[in-house]
Amino acid sequence: MKNLTDNTSVQPLFQEFQLGSLSLSSRIVMAPMTRGFSPGGIPTEDVAAYYRRRAEHDVGLIVTEGTGINHRASVSGSSIPLFYGEKALQGWEQVVKEVHEAGGKIAPQLWHVGMTRNPGDEPNIDAMPVGPSGLALTGEKVSDPLTTEEIHDLVSAYAQGAADAKQLGFDAIEIHGAHGYLIDQFIWSHTNRRTDEYGGDIKGRTRFAVEIVEACREAVGPDFPIIFRFSQWKMSDYKAKIAETPEELEEFLTPLVEAGVDIFHTSTRRFWEAEFEGSDLNLAGWTKKISGKPTIIVGSIGLNGEFTSGAGAETTSLDGLMERFQHDEFDMAAVGRSLLMDPAWAEKVRDGRADELQAYSRESLNTLY
C-alpha cells in the first residue's frame, strides 16, 4: 500500500489526550490481544520488552492482553498471564517499569473468561467454568448458575485487581466486558436466564458489571481512570446484540457511567459500519453521544480484513477513520494486529512512512515482535 492517507490528516491522532490524571502523548491505543507467552501465568522479561517496544514508538496507551483475576476459573490456559499471586504481580511490576521508562502509559485488562472455559482446562483442571446461568455461549447447560455469594466474591476479585494495578503503578485499568466472556455473559440475554436481581431486563443483566465498576472505583479512588470494554458481537455469534436500539444502549450505558466508568472501549469488528439504522454513527459514536464519555474506537483499523476471519490482511487507508474523528465520534483509536507485528506502526503512520507498513500475517501470532 502506497497511500495511507494525506500525512497531515492523521496528525490529530498524535495530539495529547488528557483525562483527569491520565495524560497521553498520542491517541493511539494498543488494543488488548491474548498472546500466551507467560508460563505459569507469570509475565516474563520478554513480555515486558514486548510492551516497552510499543511505548518507544508513540503508542499513547497500552492495554495489556487479558489477565486473569483472582478466581480459579478466570482463564483457560497455563500461559495466559494472571493478575494475582506474588510472582505474577512482580512480573507485571516489571512491565510497568519498562513501559514508563520508555515514556508510555499502560492499563491491565482485568479478565474472566466465564463459560468459554472448557472443563479440564489449565491452569486449574478441576475448576468448572462459571457463569450467570451455567450456559455455554451455544446455550448448553454446563455447570450450575453462580450463587449470589459467588457473584459477590467475583466482584471483590475484580476490585482487588484494580487496587493491585494502582499499587503497581499502572496508569488506568480496563474491565473486559466484551466478546461473550463472563461479564458479557451476564449482559447478554442468551446466556443470562436468571430471575433474580442479576437477570431479567437490561438493567438487571447489567447489575454485575455495575457492581464491578463500583467496587473498582471504591478500590482505586475518584481520580484513577476506569475503562470499560464492551461489544455487541460475541465470539460465538457475530450478529448478537445487547442493544437493538439507541434507547436500549442508553439503558445499558447510563448505570455504568453512574458507577464510575471514565472511558468506553467499544469493540467492533469493522469500525466503519453503522450501528443502528437511520444513522451513520458507529458504536463508538453512539456511545460517546449517549454517555458523554470519551470513547476508544477499534475494529480493523488500517487493515482490509477483520481479525475474526483468522486470515491475513493488507494495509489500507485511514481516511475513513479520520473522517469519523473529525465528526467527534471517538477520542482514541485502538490498533491490534498492525501493532502486534510492527512495534513502530504508530510512528510510521505519524511520519507518513506508508511504504514501510506491513501487511498482517497470522505468523506474527507465534512471536513477540
JOZI-V531275 format. One record per residue. N is the residue number from 1. PSI is psi as a letter, one per 40 degrees, with the letter a starting at -180 (NA if undefined). OMEGA is omega as a letter, one per 40 degrees, with the letter a starting at -180 (NA if undefined). Layout:
BEGIN
n={N N}
psi={PSI PSI}
omega={OMEGA OMEGA}
END
This chain:
BEGIN
n={1 2 3 4 5 6 7 8 9 10 11 12 13 14 15 16 17 18 19 20 21 22 23 24 25 26 27 28 29 30 31 32 33 34 35 36 37 38 39 40 41 42 43 44 45 46 47 48 49 50 51 52 53 54 55 56 57 58 59 60 61 62 63 64 65 66 67 68 69 70 71 72 73 74 75 76 77 78 79 80 81 82 83 84 85 86 87 88 89 90 91 92 93 94 95 96 97 98 99 100 101 102 103 104 105 106 107 108 109 110 111 112 113 114 115 116 117 118 119 120 121 122 123 124 125 126 127 128 129 130 131 132 133 134 135 136 137 138 139 140 141 142 143 144 145 146 147 148 149 150 151 152 153 154 155 156 157 158 159 160 161 162 163 164 165 166 167 168 169 170 171 172 173 174 175 176 177 178 179 180 181 182 183 184 185 186 187 188 189 190 191 192 193 194 195 196 197 198 199 200 201 202 203 204 205 206 207 208 209 210 211 212 213 214 215 216 217 218 219 220 221 222 223 224 225 226 227 228 229 230 231 232 233 234 235 236 237 238 239 240 241 242 243 244 245 246 247 248 249 250 251 252 253 254 255 256 257 258 259 260 261 262 263 264 265 266 267 268 269 270 271 272 273 274 275 276 277 278 279 280 281 282 283 284 285 286 287 288 289 290 291 292 293 294 295 296 297 298 299 300 301 302 303 304 305 306 307 308 309 310 311 312 313 314 315 316 317 318 319 320 321 322 323 324 325 326 327 328 329 330 331 332 333 334 335 336 337 338 339 340 341 342 343 344 345 346 347 348 349 350 351 352 353 354 355 356 357 358 359 360 361 362 363 364 365 366 367 368 369}
psi={h d g d i h d d e e d d e e i i h h h b e h h i d i e h h h i h h h d f f g h e e h h i d d d d d d d d d d d e f f h d h h h i i h h h i g h d f d i g h e e h i i f i i d d d d d d d d d d d d d d d d e e i i i h i h h i h e b e e h i h e i i e g e e h i i i i d e e h i d e e i h d i i i h i d d d d d d d d d d d d d d d d d d d d e e i e i i h h h f i e e a d d d d d d h d d e h e i e a e e a b i d d d d e d d d d d d d d d d d d d e i e e h h h h h h i i d i i d e g e e i h e h e i d d d d d d d d d d d d d d e h d h h h h h i d h d e h i d i i e i e h a d d d d d d d d d e i i i h i i g f h e i e i i d e d e i i i i i i i e d d d d d d d d e f e i d i h h h c d d d d e g d e d d d d d d e f f d e e i i i h h d d e e e i g NA}
omega={a a i i i a a a i a i i a i i i a i a a a i a a i a i i i a i a i a i i a a a a a i a i i i i i i i i a i i a a i i a a i i a i i a a i a i a a a a a a a a i a i i i a a a i a i i i i i i i a a a i i i i a i a i i i a a i a i a i i i i a i i e a a a a i i a i a a a a i a i i a i a a i i i i i i i i i i i i i i i a i i i i i i i a a i i a a i i i a i a i i i a a a i i a a a a a i i a i i a i i i a a i i a i a i i a a i i i a i i i a a a a a a a i i i i i i i a i i a a a a a i i i a a i i i i i i i a a i i i a i i i i a i i a a i i i a a a i a a i i i i a i a i a i a i a a a a a i i i i i i i i i a a i a a a i a a i a i i a a i a a i a i i i i i i i a a a a i a a a a i i a a a a a a a i i a a i a a a i a a i a i i i a i a a i a NA}
END
